[in-house]
Amino acid sequence: MADLIATPAVTGLPLAIGRVTLTAFDPGPVTAIAPYPGRDLSAVLRFPAPGEVIEEGARRLIWAGREMAFLTGGPAPDLTGLAAVTDQSDGWVWVTLAGRDATAVLARLCPLDLRASAFPLGTSAKSVLQHLSVLLVRTAEDAFQIAAYRSMAGTLVHDLSAAMQAVAARAAL
Amino acid sequence: MSQSHRIPGKGLLIDRARPVRFTFDGRAHEGFAGDTLASALLANGTRLMGRSFKYHRPRGVMTAGSEEPSALMQIHEGAQQTPNVRATVQEIYEGLEARSQNHLGPLSFDLLAVNDWMAPFLSAGFYYKTFMWPRAFWEKLYEPAIRRAAGLGSLSGRHDEAVYEKAFAHCDLLVIGAGPAGLMAALVAARAGADVILADEEVRMGGRLLADGAEVDGQAGPDWAASVVAELASLPNVRLMTRTTVTGAYDDGTFGALERVSLHRAPGDAPRECFWRIVARRAILAAGALERPIAHPDNDRPGVMLASGLTGQMTRFGVNPGRVVIFSNNDSGLATARSLTAQGIEIAAYVDPRPIPVTEDFPVYAGAEVVGTRGRLGLRDVAVRHKGGISMIEARTLALAGGWNPTLHLTCHLNTRPQWDEKIAAFVPKPGAVPGLEVAGAARGRFSTAACLADGAQVAGEVLADLGLRAPDVPVPGAEDRPYGIAPLWAVDAGGRAWLDFANDVTTKDVKLAAQEGFRSVEHMKRYTTQGMAPDQGKTSNVAALAVLADATGQEIPVTGTTTYRPPFIPVSIAAMGAGGRAEGFAPRRLLTSDARSRAMGAPMIEAGLWSRPSYFPRDGETDWRTACDREVRQVREAVGVADVSTLGKIDVQGADAARFLDFVYTNTMSTLAPGKVRYGLMLREDGFVLDDGTCARLGPEHFLVTTTTAAAGLVMRHMDFVHQAFCGGWDVRMASVTESWAQFCIAGPKAGAVLAALGITADLPFMGCAPVTLGGVAGRLFRISFSGEQGYEIAVPTRYGAALFDRLVEAAHALDGCAYGMEALNVLRVEKGFITHAEIHGRVTADDVGLGKMVSGKKDCIGKAASQRPGLTEAGREQLVGLMPVNQGEVLSAGAHLYNERDPAVREHNQGYVTSVAPSPTLGCWLGLGFLKDGRARHGQVIRLDDGLRGRKVLVEVCDPVFFDPEGGRMRG
């Protein structure tokens, strides 16, 4: 049988509206790591504290919820007996929201305190985006990576683009 | 008469170089950019703007702000129609179409004004007393007729498709109101480096500084305000929000606010309004104070205004009030009279009940009262009763100055009552009423400009200390510091009707009547008279009404108390609060990887657990669901069918204690399951009822995959997380949802193996086995399970390959005389097999009720086991799952119907059970039903009656085992 062809998680991107762009982001393989109680993973990797994003070369460890981190930019390490490891590469759709009004757009949909003092560069948070449960990573002062469940990619893009349009139209008043 | 009532050179907010055309009741008008509807109409000499709620009295403008009770209008924007818009708030734009409300015939000759002549009969409680019989007439005749006659604007009945927005903001300090106190507070906090949000409901910040002609530090008030605003705007830590009204105070420093984003422009792409949720570590309420009228006979005529409304309209928009009579009981009214005189406005009379010295540049009537007005559609004369008798004084405007009520509403939103302050005859906020919210300036009864400035700075300093910031040294500028003398006068006793609540047409008589009829508590009076229940929530009327009540009941005002102020402070459109949630925005849409292909095949989609799922796949000539469904069922039973089952919840469970954990959440034992095997499992809630069912596959010694039903996927994940955290926190077990990681397809039918073979998979898997497979270069998983009763497989691949795999499966099935099948066929197949879904496990059934009592293992404990053994859940007479077949094969069954013994009437006492699922079975040639019947398992073979009162259907059915087809299960095992 011929090889199966992969379908992208999201279509209709990139979008540029006003002073914000929305682009698809491919994090490569994503591995969820959930350490068992009391285990020390430091021989293999440094496990992030809540909200922490650890970058080591190409490898990134993103705090992704209670006792869970997402590893991107590298293969899943052997953590037998130390942590539960699940492949999350296909479970999520990732987009990047960037530009001068990125924070303003996000503030239309997400209740998080997005001020740099509360959500600085290089941190992550689990939150909601309108109705969607999302993982947010701040990658620059005015750029965020957003991961949502893959089946809801259409709603994610719809809600973000509607907010982008509203913010742009307000600026043009 | 174009803008004939404008004072040359006046009007801070209007741009005389930019005329703006709009219509009012279809007639073209012209105003200037910056005008409100109210100011533009006043400038054109129009005082009559609407009809009152109950008596259809002519009404005009009372105020210059959001507290306006009278000038309510309807704005028409295409299909959109917004009623009860305050003309004092709505800014005009080119092409704006406004209409007056609540009249039959032209505004100037309202036929329903007959209600006013009948006023003696229409007092409070009239409807309740009069329309008592015949009882049936109330709903059909009286209420519709009354509703037509009373009320304000109307909706279009169409969807509001304009853009609305919701947003969140966070700050260290939220300052509410940008008058002298608010500006000062914001300035101090901003210079200290705090993140400040300054919100004000007006277009320009400055509050009363824009209207009173007060000087600050030798500068004109508006200039000083502008210089502070300019500094604030230049600071990166300050956000200025104009046209934004803070509407409510909620828990934990959260405030609601409504911003009029583009309501001052013709509809376009920009949001009309934005509903903000502002989370502030601290907040300062500097919302100022609202002036109150004095109730005297006929005080509701167009041309009767509040003194603050008059000065607001004049200084902001240059409206010429004509000859003015001022009726005041306090020094601020007197100051207004002096200020107007200085600006060249003719004060025909200053009327004050206090014995003040008569040494002014205008006629003063001391120890006098206004006892009436004349003028059919607008004020012509004011009747003043003084020592020498009653004089009729000609005037175009009567300005009422009954004193000031601090705007303390937000401090009451968490249920604290304000305190009465005798000195200013007003309620003041109780300190600490809302945690984190301080009050400054006139909002806490400090009325002079100097006091407001000083209070704003001082309160900001205290708040900064609380936030751990050092207050900078900001000198408080000098300003007028007049004392505020007031002699309370709530109502003039001179016969006739004296209005308290202009919006809901409540007079002093109504309040007295309420007291007389026993509604002596302020809350009862409010509901009996409807005082304070109109769109303005009684902002100008509450205090006067309760003062009149206090008088009528012989109590003091503090004893009488006040009603509860609740959010929102101003009307908030539902469209703004629900922004983004209209139509499909109500919930996220979840799309399957097979979605595009299913739609291309013509499948109608239905929603299940937010997922869009194909209902059936019609072929040429199949015009209804039934034909397609029958065919799909037959093809599955005779050949093969494929269906997307990715919607089922999938939870990956790992760890040394994973098996032990699953034994605890499932009723049956999972620890004995061998790797490479799958077992059907049942979970109970803590209360012993069934939570969910599904399969559990052991992928490795310490690795399980739990599947849940589609609708309960989130519920089961939450349940397992709870059990883990609450009871087994230290165990070596971790869970992760992998629902979205895998696309999973069911292949069912005698030719299922052949489909797998076409995909290059050798299917030598035993029933209830699972194994990793590779197909098309992709690592997947194969399970041999069946929800159809046929030989069945489920094959899972990473989601990105789902669309491609579905295509292959459909092609392979078609080549074998098979098909893709949808939810309808899936349901028929499972009903034929008696498999349950959440139609059966609906939350009120036990494992035994659904015939799975044996699945609750006696050898171990599990969640819900103890509770499931409570007497009520185990006693005889419970309704048990049964199958139902029509005695007459052709008859249709319906879900939701109830079951009765054949000759019993269809009443509650005789109810024997109910039907949960039905399906037209092409396999058995009749409709089949699943349902719950009292002691049902012992009643197989009995004939009972299915009674569907909703559809008028009565069918005799035979009770049978719920497994209608292949009870031995040879087909799915073979």
HADDOCK unambig.tbl for C-alpha pairs under 7 A between the chains (distance, minus, plus):
assign (segid A and resid 1 and name CA) (segid B and resid 759 and name CA) 6.11 0.50 0.50
assign (segid A and resid 1 and name CA) (segid B and resid 760 and name CA) 6.21 0.50 0.50
assign (segid A and resid 1 and name CA) (segid B and resid 776 and name CA) 5.57 0.50 0.50
assign (segid A and resid 2 and name CA) (segid B and resid 776 and name CA) 5.40 0.50 0.50
assign (segid A and resid 3 and name CA) (segid B and resid 776 and name CA) 3.89 0.50 0.50
assign (segid A and resid 3 and name CA) (segid B and resid 777 and name CA) 5.25 0.50 0.50
assign (segid A and resid 4 and name CA) (segid B and resid 776 and name CA) 5.03 0.50 0.50
assign (segid A and resid 4 and name CA) (segid B and resid 777 and name CA) 6.86 0.50 0.50
assign (segid A and resid 4 and name CA) (segid B and resid 801 and name CA) 6.13 0.50 0.50
assign (segid A and resid 4 and name CA) (segid B and resid 804 and name CA) 5.77 0.50 0.50
assign (segid A and resid 4 and name CA) (segid B and resid 805 and name CA) 6.70 0.50 0.50
assign (segid A and resid 5 and name CA) (segid B and resid 801 and name CA) 6.05 0.50 0.50
assign (segid A and resid 5 and name CA) (segid B and resid 804 and name CA) 5.89 0.50 0.50
assign (segid A and resid 6 and name CA) (segid B and resid 800 and name CA) 4.89 0.50 0.50
assign (segid A and resid 6 and name CA) (segid B and resid 801 and name CA) 4.78 0.50 0.50
assign (segid A and resid 7 and name CA) (segid B and resid 800 and name CA) 5.07 0.50 0.50
assign (segid A and resid 7 and name CA) (segid B and resid 801 and name CA) 6.37 0.50 0.50
assign (segid A and resid 7 and name CA) (segid B and resid 803 and name CA) 6.98 0.50 0.50
assign (segid A and resid 8 and name CA) (segid B and resid 800 and name CA) 6.62 0.50 0.50
assign (segid A and resid 9 and name CA) (segid B and resid 800 and name CA) 6.98 0.50 0.50
assign (segid A and resid 34 and name CA) (segid B and resid 734 and name CA) 6.59 0.50 0.50
assign (segid A and resid 36 and name CA) (segid B and resid 732 and name CA) 5.53 0.50 0.50
assign (segid A and resid 36 and name CA) (segid B and resid 733 and name CA) 6.77 0.50 0.50
assign (segid A and resid 37 and name CA) (segid B and resid 730 and name CA) 6.31 0.50 0.50
assign (segid A and resid 37 and name CA) (segid B and resid 732 and name CA) 6.48 0.50 0.50
assign (segid A and resid 84 and name CA) (segid B and resid 654 and name CA) 5.85 0.50 0.50
assign (segid A and resid 84 and name CA) (segid B and resid 655 and name CA) 6.69 0.50 0.50
assign (segid A and resid 84 and name CA) (segid B and resid 734 and name CA) 6.21 0.50 0.50
assign (segid A and resid 88 and name CA) (segid B and resid 741 and name CA) 6.14 0.50 0.50
assign (segid A and resid 90 and name CA) (segid B and resid 740 and name CA) 6.92 0.50 0.50
assign (segid A and resid 90 and name CA) (segid B and resid 741 and name CA) 4.62 0.50 0.50
assign (segid A and resid 90 and name CA) (segid B and resid 798 and name CA) 6.07 0.50 0.50
assign (segid A and resid 90 and name CA) (segid B and resid 799 and name CA) 5.50 0.50 0.50
assign (segid A and resid 90 and name CA) (segid B and resid 800 and name CA) 6.32 0.50 0.50
assign (segid A and resid 91 and name CA) (segid B and resid 738 and name CA) 6.66 0.50 0.50
assign (segid A and resid 91 and name CA) (segid B and resid 740 and name CA) 4.33 0.50 0.50
assign (segid A and resid 91 and name CA) (segid B and resid 741 and name CA) 3.87 0.50 0.50
assign (segid A and resid 107 and name CA) (segid B and resid 167 and name CA) 5.50 0.50 0.50
assign (segid A and resid 107 and name CA) (segid B and resid 168 and name CA) 5.27 0.50 0.50
assign (segid A and resid 107 and name CA) (segid B and resid 169 and name CA) 6.98 0.50 0.50
assign (segid A and resid 108 and name CA) (segid B and resid 166 and name CA) 5.62 0.50 0.50
assign (segid A and resid 108 and name CA) (segid B and resid 167 and name CA) 4.05 0.50 0.50
assign (segid A and resid 108 and name CA) (segid B and resid 168 and name CA) 6.30 0.50 0.50
assign (segid A and resid 109 and name CA) (segid B and resid 167 and name CA) 6.55 0.50 0.50
assign (segid A and resid 111 and name CA) (segid B and resid 168 and name CA) 5.63 0.50 0.50
assign (segid A and resid 113 and name CA) (segid B and resid 170 and name CA) 5.86 0.50 0.50
assign (segid A and resid 131 and name CA) (segid B and resid 587 and name CA) 6.46 0.50 0.50
assign (segid A and resid 131 and name CA) (segid B and resid 588 and name CA) 6.27 0.50 0.50
assign (segid A and resid 132 and name CA) (segid B and resid 588 and name CA) 6.93 0.50 0.50
assign (segid A and resid 149 and name CA) (segid B and resid 740 and name CA) 6.58 0.50 0.50
assign (segid A and resid 150 and name CA) (segid B and resid 740 and name CA) 6.30 0.50 0.50
assign (segid A and resid 151 and name CA) (segid B and resid 590 and name CA) 4.80 0.50 0.50
assign (segid A and resid 151 and name CA) (segid B and resid 591 and name CA) 5.07 0.50 0.50
assign (segid A and resid 151 and name CA) (segid B and resid 592 and name CA) 6.44 0.50 0.50
assign (segid A and resid 151 and name CA) (segid B and resid 740 and name CA) 6.84 0.50 0.50
assign (segid A and resid 152 and name CA) (segid B and resid 588 and name CA) 6.58 0.50 0.50
assign (segid A and resid 152 and name CA) (segid B and resid 589 and name CA) 5.91 0.50 0.50
assign (segid A and resid 152 and name CA) (segid B and resid 590 and name CA) 4.89 0.50 0.50
assign (segid A and resid 152 and name CA) (segid B and resid 591 and name CA) 6.69 0.50 0.50
assign (segid A and resid 155 and name CA) (segid B and resid 588 and name CA) 5.75 0.50 0.50
assign (segid A and resid 155 and name CA) (segid B and resid 589 and name CA) 6.10 0.50 0.50
assign (segid A and resid 166 and name CA) (segid B and resid 269 and name CA) 6.98 0.50 0.50
assign (segid A and resid 166 and name CA) (segid B and resid 270 and name CA) 5.56 0.50 0.50
assign (segid A and resid 166 and name CA) (segid B and resid 271 and name CA) 6.10 0.50 0.50
assign (segid A and resid 169 and name CA) (segid B and resid 269 and name CA) 5.70 0.50 0.50
assign (segid A and resid 169 and name CA) (segid B and resid 270 and name CA) 4.56 0.50 0.50
assign (segid A and resid 170 and name CA) (segid B and resid 270 and name CA) 5.07 0.50 0.50
assign (segid A and resid 170 and name CA) (segid B and resid 271 and name CA) 6.98 0.50 0.50
